[in-house]
């Protein structure tokens, strides 16, 4: 693969983000934020750019995990017509940068002081060969449970802190005639649950050994068998109509009191907020029992493709500045359900769940337990992630028992490397 900073790209990138003489064009933005809460959050960025007289050409590609969006990006780039900016996750950013396709954001990053305020775990994905190639919008974490407070109160359920307490709580909801666990049968959603379940079994050391180091002994050992057994337990609390359900529709089941709980990343909070619900009053948020002190994260980032047009370059620079401004980071993440990618943003505007998430993030970053999410492309590259997806989903749908699933996981990961 050719080196990232060839002479032509260096010149183009430098021009792209140091030039403020050119009048900024409109931006064409490809993303997968199509649910109500996500669309509301994206509106914050649109309004911010509108204040700079930069128009927004929307290119939404539905699909909560972003796989369809990446397919659309590849088609656009192959056709020689890349969007101005693209929402990306984790190793997808690194892969595009390795192809020499992304603009260099160093000038904007230096002017805005990104190095001092963005956690190192995020910079590992925002930078390539030491150069900024993406602007992180937020930090999401995946090991959350969302619960209907009225259902919990009615059934006398206290916030569970252990796996056994969680299973007992699910059973109480099921016995009441409701769906205990709201879930959408899509591979990325099952993998999101698996993030928390694997952590609950073996903690951060086991999670890292399995999903980051890809240690066969961890992938196929007794702890992984137990993780699959726990997934089978969760499956017993899901309704029969889960297949193909979008994640936000599963969130709506909890919001409406049709279901008690959902295991989902903190973007789910945006759906509760968009529905007018208040944390601590209408809904509860807590870490997957057994995972306290650990944060499995993913970070939505906007990568800017290298373009020759001066107006497009100026628009990219302004969009990057907008994304990383403290005021925008606060306003956007309050709506989105995530937390800022900058550590210097005050938590005043955030609700109880947001304050908890910001405190958890700071503690995890300090304690070395801020870990990239397998389910969302921050533990390993797409080929390995997809191999894990296949096994987790096959097991969840009854194709494997736990022992077979663990053995298949070893085989699938080896084949994907």
C-alpha positions as CSV (number, residue, x, y, z in Angstrom):
1,X,0.0,0.0,0.0
2,X,1.5,3.4,-0.9
3,X,2.7,5.7,1.8
4,X,0.2,8.1,3.3
5,X,1.9,11.4,2.7
6,X,3.1,11.4,-0.9
7,X,4.2,14.7,-2.3
8,X,0.9,15.4,-4.1
9,X,-1.2,14.5,-1.1
10,X,1.0,16.6,1.2
11,X,0.6,19.6,-0.9
12,X,-3.1,19.1,-1.3
13,X,-3.7,18.5,2.4
14,X,-1.6,21.5,3.5
15,X,-3.6,23.7,1.1
16,X,-6.8,22.1,2.3
17,X,-6.6,23.1,5.9
18,X,-4.4,26.2,6.0
19,X,-6.3,28.2,3.4
20,X,-8.9,30.5,4.7
21,X,-8.9,32.9,1.7
22,X,-11.2,30.7,-0.3
23,X,-15.0,31.0,0.2
24,X,-16.2,27.8,1.9
25,X,-18.5,25.6,-0.3
26,X,-21.4,23.6,1.1
27,X,-20.5,20.3,2.6
28,X,-21.8,16.9,1.5
29,X,-21.9,14.7,4.5
30,X,-22.3,10.9,4.5
31,X,-23.5,9.4,7.7
32,X,-25.9,6.8,9.3
33,X,-27.6,8.9,11.9
34,X,-31.2,8.4,10.8
35,X,-33.1,7.7,14.1
36,X,-35.0,10.5,15.8
37,X,-32.4,11.2,18.5
38,X,-29.5,10.9,16.1
39,X,-31.2,13.3,13.6
40,X,-31.8,15.8,16.4
41,X,-28.1,15.7,17.4
42,X,-27.0,16.1,13.8
43,X,-29.2,19.2,13.5
44,X,-26.9,20.8,16.1
45,X,-23.9,20.5,13.7
46,X,-26.0,21.7,10.7
47,X,-27.1,24.8,12.6
48,X,-23.5,25.5,13.6
49,X,-22.3,25.4,10.0
50,X,-25.3,27.4,8.8
51,X,-24.1,30.2,11.1
52,X,-20.9,30.2,9.1
53,X,-22.9,30.4,5.8
54,X,-22.0,26.8,5.0
55,X,-24.8,24.7,3.6
56,X,-25.4,21.0,4.3
57,X,-26.1,18.4,1.7
58,X,-27.3,15.4,3.5
59,X,-26.4,11.8,2.5
60,X,-27.9,9.5,5.1
61,X,-27.3,5.8,4.7
62,X,-29.5,3.9,7.2
63,X,-28.0,1.1,9.3
64,X,-27.0,1.5,12.9
65,X,-23.6,-0.2,12.7
66,X,-22.4,1.8,9.6
67,X,-21.7,-1.2,7.3
68,X,-24.0,0.1,4.6
69,X,-22.5,3.6,4.8
70,X,-19.0,2.2,4.3
71,X,-20.2,0.3,1.2
72,X,-21.6,3.6,-0.1
73,X,-18.4,5.5,0.6
74,X,-16.3,2.9,-1.3
75,X,-18.6,3.2,-4.3
76,X,-18.3,7.0,-4.3
77,X,-14.5,7.0,-3.9
78,X,-14.1,4.4,-6.6
79,X,-16.2,6.6,-8.9
80,X,-13.8,9.5,-8.2
81,X,-16.5,11.5,-6.4
82,X,-15.9,11.3,-2.6
83,X,-18.2,13.2,-0.2
84,X,-16.7,16.2,1.7
85,X,-16.9,14.4,5.0
86,X,-17.8,10.9,6.2
87,X,-18.8,9.6,9.6
88,X,-16.4,6.8,10.4
89,X,-15.5,4.5,13.3
90,X,-12.2,3.1,14.5
91,X,-10.1,1.1,12.1
92,X,-12.1,2.2,9.1
93,X,-10.4,5.6,9.6
94,X,-7.0,3.9,9.7
95,X,-7.7,1.9,6.6
96,X,-8.8,4.9,4.5
97,X,-5.8,6.9,5.7
98,X,-3.5,4.0,4.7
99,X,-4.9,4.3,1.2
100,X,-3.9,8.0,1.1
101,X,-7.5,9.1,0.8
102,X,-7.9,11.4,3.8
103,X,-6.9,15.0,4.3
104,X,-4.4,16.1,6.8
105,X,-6.0,18.1,9.7
106,X,-2.8,19.0,11.5
107,X,-3.1,22.8,11.0
108,X,-6.6,22.9,12.4
109,X,-5.7,20.6,15.2
110,X,-2.7,22.7,16.2
111,X,-4.6,25.9,16.1
112,X,-7.4,24.4,18.3
113,X,-5.2,22.5,20.7
114,X,-6.6,19.0,20.1
115,X,-3.5,17.2,21.3
116,X,-3.9,18.4,24.8
117,X,-7.6,17.7,25.3
118,X,-8.4,14.5,23.3
119,X,-7.7,11.2,25.3
120,X,-4.9,9.1,23.9
121,X,-7.2,6.1,23.3
122,X,-9.2,8.3,20.9
123,X,-6.1,9.8,19.2
124,X,-5.1,6.3,18.3
125,X,-7.9,6.3,15.8
126,X,-8.0,10.0,14.9
127,X,-4.4,10.0,13.8
128,X,-2.4,8.1,11.2
129,X,1.4,8.2,11.2
130,X,1.2,10.9,13.8
131,X,-1.0,13.2,11.7
132,X,-4.6,14.1,12.5
133,X,-7.0,12.7,9.8
134,X,-10.3,12.8,11.6
135,X,-12.2,15.0,14.1
136,X,-13.9,13.0,16.9
137,X,-17.4,14.2,17.6
138,X,-18.0,12.1,20.7
139,X,-17.3,9.2,22.9
140,X,-19.9,6.4,23.1
141,X,-19.7,3.5,25.4
142,X,-21.4,0.1,24.8
143,X,-21.7,-1.6,28.1
144,X,-24.9,0.1,29.3
145,X,-28.3,-1.1,30.3
146,X,-31.4,1.1,29.8
147,X,-34.4,0.4,32.0
148,X,-38.0,1.6,32.3
149,X,-38.2,3.1,35.8
150,X,-41.9,2.6,36.2
151,X,-41.6,-1.1,35.4
152,X,-38.7,-1.5,37.9
153,X,-40.7,0.3,40.6
154,X,-43.9,-1.6,40.0
155,X,-42.0,-5.0,40.3
156,X,-39.8,-3.9,43.2
157,X,-36.6,-4.3,41.2
158,X,-33.5,-2.5,42.5
159,X,-30.7,-1.6,40.2
160,X,-28.8,-4.9,39.7
161,X,-25.1,-4.9,40.4
162,X,-24.2,-8.6,39.7
163,X,-25.1,-10.9,36.9
164,X,-27.3,-13.1,39.0
165,X,-29.2,-10.0,40.2
166,X,-29.7,-8.9,36.6
167,X,-31.0,-12.3,35.6
168,X,-33.4,-12.3,38.5
169,X,-34.6,-8.8,37.4
170,X,-35.2,-10.0,33.9
171,X,-37.2,-13.0,35.2
172,X,-39.4,-10.7,37.2
173,X,-40.2,-8.6,34.1
174,X,-40.9,-11.8,32.1
175,X,-43.2,-13.1,34.8
176,X,-45.2,-9.9,34.6
177,X,-46.1,-10.6,31.0
178,X,-43.8,-8.0,29.4
179,X,-40.8,-8.5,27.3
180,X,-37.9,-8.6,29.7
181,X,-35.1,-7.7,27.2
182,X,-35.8,-5.5,24.2
183,X,-33.5,-6.5,21.3
184,X,-33.2,-6.1,17.6
185,X,-31.9,-9.2,15.8
186,X,-29.0,-7.7,13.9
187,X,-25.5,-8.9,14.1
188,X,-24.1,-5.6,15.4
189,X,-26.7,-5.5,18.2
190,X,-25.9,-9.0,19.3
191,X,-22.2,-8.1,19.3
192,X,-23.0,-5.0,21.4
193,X,-24.5,-7.2,24.0
194,X,-21.5,-9.5,23.8
195,X,-19.2,-6.6,24.6
196,X,-20.8,-6.3,28.0
197,X,-21.3,-10.0,28.6
198,X,-17.6,-10.9,27.9
199,X,-16.6,-8.1,30.3
200,X,-19.0,-9.4,32.9
201,X,-17.4,-12.8,32.8
202,X,-13.6,-12.0,32.8
203,X,-13.1,-8.3,33.2
204,X,-10.8,-6.1,31.2
205,X,-7.9,-8.5,31.1
206,X,-10.0,-11.2,29.5
207,X,-11.7,-8.8,27.1
208,X,-8.3,-7.5,25.9
209,X,-6.8,-11.0,25.6
210,X,-9.8,-12.1,23.5
211,X,-10.7,-9.2,21.3
212,X,-7.5,-7.1,21.1
213,X,-4.7,-9.7,21.4
214,X,-6.8,-12.4,19.8
215,X,-5.4,-15.0,22.1
216,X,-6.8,-18.4,21.0
217,X,-6.8,-19.6,24.7
218,X,-9.1,-16.7,25.6
219,X,-11.2,-16.9,22.5
220,X,-11.9,-20.7,23.0
221,X,-11.5,-21.2,26.7
222,X,-13.9,-21.8,29.6
223,X,-14.6,-18.1,30.2
224,X,-15.7,-17.6,26.6
225,X,-17.9,-20.7,26.9
226,X,-19.5,-19.0,30.0
227,X,-20.0,-15.8,28.0
228,X,-21.9,-17.7,25.3
229,X,-23.9,-19.4,28.0
230,X,-24.8,-15.9,29.4
231,X,-25.9,-14.9,25.9
232,X,-28.2,-17.9,25.7
233,X,-29.7,-16.8,29.0
234,X,-30.3,-13.3,27.5
235,X,-31.9,-14.9,24.5
236,X,-34.5,-16.6,26.7
237,X,-35.7,-13.1,27.8
238,X,-36.1,-11.7,24.2
239,X,-39.5,-11.7,22.5
240,X,-40.1,-13.9,19.4
241,X,-40.3,-10.9,17.0
242,X,-36.8,-9.6,17.5
243,X,-35.4,-10.6,14.1
244,X,-34.4,-7.6,12.0
245,X,-35.8,-5.0,14.5
246,X,-33.9,-1.8,14.4
247,X,-32.2,-0.8,17.7
248,X,-34.3,2.4,18.2
249,X,-37.5,0.3,17.9
250,X,-36.1,-1.8,20.7
251,X,-35.4,1.3,22.7
252,X,-39.0,2.4,22.1
253,X,-40.2,-0.8,23.7
254,X,-38.5,0.2,26.9
255,X,-39.6,3.8,26.6
256,X,-43.3,2.7,26.2
257,X,-43.1,0.1,29.0
258,X,-43.5,-2.9,26.7
259,X,-40.1,-4.1,27.8
260,X,-38.1,-3.7,31.0
261,X,-34.5,-3.5,29.8
262,X,-32.2,-3.0,26.8
263,X,-28.5,-3.6,26.5
264,X,-27.3,-1.0,24.1
265,X,-24.7,1.8,23.7
266,X,-25.4,5.2,25.1
267,X,-26.8,6.5,21.8
268,X,-30.0,4.9,23.1
269,X,-30.3,7.7,25.6
270,X,-30.9,10.1,22.7
271,X,-34.1,8.1,22.0
272,X,-35.3,8.5,25.6
273,X,-34.5,12.2,25.6
274,X,-36.1,12.7,22.2
275,X,-39.3,11.1,23.7
276,X,-39.3,13.6,26.5
277,X,-38.1,11.1,29.2
278,X,-36.0,12.1,32.2
279,X,-33.2,10.0,33.6
280,X,-33.8,8.9,37.2
281,X,-37.5,9.6,36.8
282,X,-38.7,7.8,33.7
283,X,-35.7,5.6,33.0
284,X,-32.6,4.2,34.6
285,X,-29.1,3.8,33.2
286,X,-26.4,1.6,34.6
287,X,-23.4,-0.4,33.5
288,X,-23.9,-4.1,32.5
289,X,-23.7,-5.8,35.9
290,X,-20.2,-7.0,36.5
291,X,-18.5,-4.3,34.3
292,X,-18.3,-1.4,36.7
293,X,-15.1,0.6,36.3
294,X,-14.6,-0.4,32.7
295,X,-15.7,1.5,29.6
296,X,-15.8,-0.2,26.2
297,X,-15.9,2.8,23.8
298,X,-16.4,3.8,20.2
299,X,-16.0,7.3,18.9
300,X,-18.0,8.8,16.0
301,X,-15.5,10.8,13.9
302,X,-15.7,12.8,10.7
303,X,-12.9,12.1,8.3
304,X,-12.3,14.6,5.5
305,X,-11.4,13.2,2.1
306,X,-8.5,14.8,0.2
307,X,-10.0,17.1,-2.4
308,X,-8.5,19.6,-4.8
309,X,-11.2,22.3,-4.8
310,X,-10.2,25.3,-2.6
311,X,-13.8,26.0,-1.6
312,X,-14.3,22.4,-0.5
313,X,-11.1,22.5,1.4
314,X,-12.2,25.7,3.3
315,X,-15.5,24.0,4.1
316,X,-13.7,21.0,5.5
317,X,-11.5,23.2,7.7
318,X,-14.6,25.1,9.1
319,X,-16.4,21.8,9.7
320,X,-13.5,20.4,11.6
321,X,-13.3,23.6,13.8
322,X,-17.0,23.4,14.5
323,X,-16.9,19.7,15.4
324,X,-14.1,20.3,18.0
325,X,-15.3,23.5,19.6
326,X,-16.2,23.0,23.3
327,X,-19.6,24.7,22.8
328,X,-20.5,22.3,20.0
329,X,-19.2,19.3,21.8
330,X,-21.4,20.1,24.8
331,X,-24.5,20.9,22.8
332,X,-24.2,17.9,20.4
333,X,-23.5,15.3,23.1
334,X,-26.3,16.5,25.4
335,X,-28.7,15.6,22.6
336,X,-26.9,12.5,21.3
337,X,-26.5,10.7,24.6
338,X,-22.8,10.4,24.3
339,X,-20.0,12.4,26.0
340,X,-17.6,15.0,24.6
341,X,-14.3,13.8,22.9
342,X,-12.6,16.7,24.7
343,X,-11.8,16.4,28.4
344,X,-12.1,20.1,29.1
345,X,-15.9,20.4,28.4
346,X,-17.9,21.2,31.6
347,X,-20.6,18.7,32.6
348,X,-23.1,21.4,33.6
349,X,-25.5,21.0,30.7
350,X,-25.5,17.2,31.0
351,X,-28.2,15.1,32.8
352,X,-27.6,12.5,35.4
353,X,-26.7,9.7,32.9
354,X,-24.4,12.1,31.1
355,X,-22.6,13.2,34.2
356,X,-22.2,9.5,35.2
357,X,-20.8,8.7,31.7
358,X,-18.3,11.6,31.8
359,X,-17.1,10.5,35.3
360,X,-16.8,6.9,34.1
361,X,-14.9,7.9,31.1
362,X,-12.4,10.1,33.1
363,X,-11.9,7.3,35.6
364,X,-11.4,4.6,32.9
365,X,-8.9,6.8,31.0
366,X,-7.0,7.4,34.2
367,X,-7.1,3.7,35.2
368,X,-6.3,2.1,31.9
369,X,-9.7,0.5,31.5
370,X,-10.9,2.6,28.6
371,X,-11.0,-0.1,26.0
372,X,-12.0,-0.1,22.3
373,X,-15.3,-1.9,21.6
374,X,-15.1,-5.1,19.6
375,X,-18.7,-4.6,18.4
376,X,-18.0,-1.1,17.0
377,X,-14.7,-1.5,15.3
378,X,-12.4,-0.2,18.0
379,X,-10.7,-3.5,19.1
380,X,-9.7,-4.9,15.7
381,X,-10.2,-4.4,12.0
382,X,-13.4,-5.1,10.1
383,X,-12.5,-8.6,8.9
384,X,-12.0,-9.8,12.4
385,X,-15.0,-7.9,13.8
386,X,-17.2,-9.5,11.1
387,X,-15.9,-13.0,11.8
388,X,-16.8,-12.5,15.5
389,X,-20.2,-11.1,14.4
390,X,-20.9,-14.3,12.4
391,X,-20.3,-16.6,15.3
392,X,-22.1,-14.5,17.9
393,X,-25.2,-14.2,15.8
394,X,-25.2,-17.9,14.8
395,X,-25.0,-18.9,18.5
396,X,-27.7,-16.3,19.4
397,X,-30.0,-17.9,16.8
398,X,-29.5,-21.4,18.1
399,X,-27.0,-22.7,15.5
400,X,-24.3,-23.5,18.0
401,X,-24.2,-24.4,21.7
402,X,-21.8,-22.5,23.9
403,X,-18.9,-25.0,23.6
404,X,-19.2,-25.1,19.8
405,X,-19.5,-21.4,19.5
406,X,-16.2,-20.8,21.5
407,X,-14.4,-23.3,19.2
408,X,-15.9,-21.7,16.1
409,X,-14.7,-18.3,17.4
410,X,-11.1,-19.5,17.4
411,X,-11.4,-20.8,13.9
412,X,-13.2,-17.8,12.5
413,X,-10.7,-15.3,14.0
414,X,-7.7,-17.3,12.8
415,X,-9.2,-17.4,9.3
416,X,-9.8,-13.6,9.3
417,X,-6.3,-12.6,10.2
